[in-house]
């Protein structure tokens, strides 16, 4: 069945949906964020449009492609926040020698990720609980005790 034959529930032309999505994200200043928002809005509009047309017809909607593919390391780090950045460092062998949380923070800053120490302690602890990292007491400056993180 063609779109013209679909009757009152026919799908909007793709160009109209693209124009609506562009208008929806026109106020976003950051180019990368605008791109992601545009893709999300357009995807949502297309799925709503296809759900309406599927409900009007007797045919079943096509299944969505599964998201079972593991994201690449770069995509994982860009979406995962501090824990994903630390996991990336773990994969690259950064923790072969014990590192303090200050050293982890400094390395993340060298990589362009400015994350406060308070946002690193939780992800480091979770990786220790999963036995990806080991946490051992180390002597800090003066009488201050700190932890050093290393490979398990």
C-alpha positions, 0 to 999 in steps of 0.5 A, a space after each residue: 500500500 502506498 502512502 496515498 492509499 493509506 487514507 486518513 492515517 497516512 504518514 507525513 512526508 519525510 521532508 515535513 518531519 525533518 523540517 519539524 525536527 530542525 525547528 525543534 532544535 533550532 535554539 540549541 547552541 552547541 553543534 554536537 548537542 543540536 545534532 544529537 537532539 535532532 536525531 532523537 527528535 526525528 527518530 521519535 517523530 518517525 516512530 510515533 508516525 509509524 505507530 499511528 499508521 501501524 495501528 490504522 492498518 492490519 499489518 504488524 509494525 516492523 521490529 526495531 533493530 536490536 541494540 545488542 551491538 556493544 558500543 565502541 570504546 570512544 562511544 562508550 566513554 563519551 556517553 558513560 561519564 566518569 566511570 567510562 573514562 576510568 574504564 578506558 584508562 583501565 583498558 589502556 593499562 594506566 593502573 599497572 602501577 598504583 595511582 592515587 585519586 589525584 593522579 587519576 584526576 590529573 590524567 583525566 584532565 590531560 585527556 580533556 575530561 575535567 571531573 571533580 575528585 568527588 565525582 571520581 570516588 564513586 566510580 573508582 569504588 564501584 570498579 573495586 567492588 566489581 574487582 576490576 581495580 584494587 584499592 589499598 591504603 597508601 601514605 599521603 602527604 603528612 599523616 594523611 592516609 589515601 588510597 591507591 588504585 591498581 589492577 586487580 
